[in-house]
Amino acid sequence: MLTNTIDTAIMKELRMKWAKPKIEYIGDIAIIKPPFFNKINIDHIKSLANEVIEKQKSIKSVWLATSPVKGKEKTRDFIHIAGEKRSHTIYKEHGCLFKVDIRNVFITPRLSFEHLRVAYMVRENETIINMFAGVGLFSIIIAKKSKPFLVHSIDINPHAYKLMKENIALNKVEGIVIPYLGDAGDVIKEILQNSADRVLMPLPEIALEYLSYAILSIRKKGFIHIYLHVNSKKYQDPIEVARELLVNKLNEFKISYEIRGSRIVRSVGPRLYQVVLDVFTKKH
Ligand SMILES: C[S@@+](CC[C@H](N)C(=O)[O-])C[C@H]1O[C@@H](n2cnc3c(N)ncnc32)[C@H](O)[C@@H]1O
């Protein structure tokens, strides 16, 4: 009886949490993210946007996200709500600068801790492949904070690739971060087989499908950081669910492996989590 009461209270709190519009800040742009299962009250959104512009002098432009992240390029639809009608800005993270265009590329400050966590795991002279690099956040932060030999940085979105190239120059990591435009699987098959000490797979939707390419790209041994979305039921640990998914997939390959780290990166919906698993793999 008591358990039921607690569950109802938690569900109510979760509904409240997901029902409020959230505001995310990217450089001098504010993004209002409404809950997508509720109707949008546009007058409320406009007054919220005007309040942001008036109270936060560093914010010059406010956009409303009108869709969740979608498509293979992981972008959203937006409408302009207040301030300058400009969707490009400079986003700062861990002392690095990133040119972004919120309408054409994936960008979120919610991966900030993860960018640094992975950067600090990198050992001197490692060759890294970032299979889903976006505008280069993981790659450039790794190049700045650690001493990798090379960071091969792949993205399929031409807008992300163009901005990644500009960000490599902006942060002076030319010759260390190498940009590629294309499908990560194709690039690995064509030029990066057996070349990496560490592979990053920050795209949960296709990470398991592309795991064979990550394994193909690893030298005799190396780390894979794989990001998964997991739906965990009541009383289930999202990390355990993610481990089971990954182990089932890893068992298809002729390798030995050890999951050496794991964490919940962020919640992405009610009972839906993004989880990262750090796997050490060894080819036979
Ligand atoms: C979640 S975003 C990456 C976020 C980025 N790593 C960061 O930290 O900001 C995923 C990226 O993968 C790219 N992508 C999608 N499918 C791809 C594929 N098959 N090969 C390479 N890149 C792909 C998308 O264009 C998108 O920029």
The ligand as a Tripos MOL2 file, in Angstrom:
@<TRIPOS>MOLECULE
LIG
   27    29     1     0     0
SMALL
NO_CHARGES

@<TRIPOS>ATOM
      1 C1         24.4170   12.7050  -31.1570 C.3       1 LIG1
      2 S1         25.2450   13.5070  -32.4770 S.3       1 LIG1
      3 C2         26.9370   13.5780  -31.9610 C.3       1 LIG1
      4 C3         27.1860   14.4770  -30.8350 C.3       1 LIG1
      5 C4         28.6180   14.8710  -30.6760 C.3       1 LIG1
      6 N1         29.4660   13.7210  -30.5450 N.3       1 LIG1
      7 C5         28.7260   15.7710  -29.4710 C.2       1 LIG1
      8 O1         29.3550   15.3740  -28.5010 O.co2     1 LIG1
      9 O2         28.2000   16.8750  -29.5260 O.co2     1 LIG1
     10 C6         25.3700   12.2410  -33.6580 C.3       1 LIG1
     11 C7         26.0490   12.6420  -34.9410 C.3       1 LIG1
     12 O3         26.1930   11.4790  -35.7480 O.3       1 LIG1
     13 C8         26.0460   11.8560  -37.1030 C.3       1 LIG1
     14 N2         25.7320   10.6270  -37.8480 N.ar      1 LIG1
     15 C9         24.5430   10.0000  -37.9900 C.ar      1 LIG1
     16 N3         24.6710    8.8660  -38.6990 N.ar      1 LIG1
     17 C10        25.9970    8.7690  -39.0100 C.ar      1 LIG1
     18 C11        26.7760    7.7990  -39.7170 C.ar      1 LIG1
     19 N4         26.2180    6.7090  -40.2480 N.pl3     1 LIG1
     20 N5         28.1030    8.0180  -39.8420 N.ar      1 LIG1
     21 C12        28.6870    9.1310  -39.3460 C.ar      1 LIG1
     22 N6         27.9880   10.0830  -38.6650 N.ar      1 LIG1
     23 C13        26.6690    9.9010  -38.4850 C.ar      1 LIG1
     24 C14        24.9740   12.9130  -37.0950 C.3       1 LIG1
     25 O4         25.0530   13.7420  -38.2220 O.3       1 LIG1
     26 C15        25.2720   13.6490  -35.7730 C.3       1 LIG1
     27 O5         26.0680   14.7820  -35.9850 O.3       1 LIG1
@<TRIPOS>BOND
     1     1     2 1
     2     2     3 1
     3     2    10 1
     4     3     4 1
     5     4     5 1
     6     5     6 1
     7     5     7 1
     8     7     8 2
     9     7     9 1
    10    10    11 1
    11    11    12 1
    12    11    26 1
    13    12    13 1
    14    13    14 1
    15    13    24 1
    16    14    15 ar
    17    14    23 ar
    18    15    16 ar
    19    16    17 ar
    20    17    18 ar
    21    17    23 ar
    22    18    19 1
    23    18    20 ar
    24    20    21 ar
    25    21    22 ar
    26    22    23 ar
    27    24    25 1
    28    24    26 1
    29    26    27 1
@<TRIPOS>SUBSTRUCTURE
     1 LIG1         1 GROUP 0 **** ****
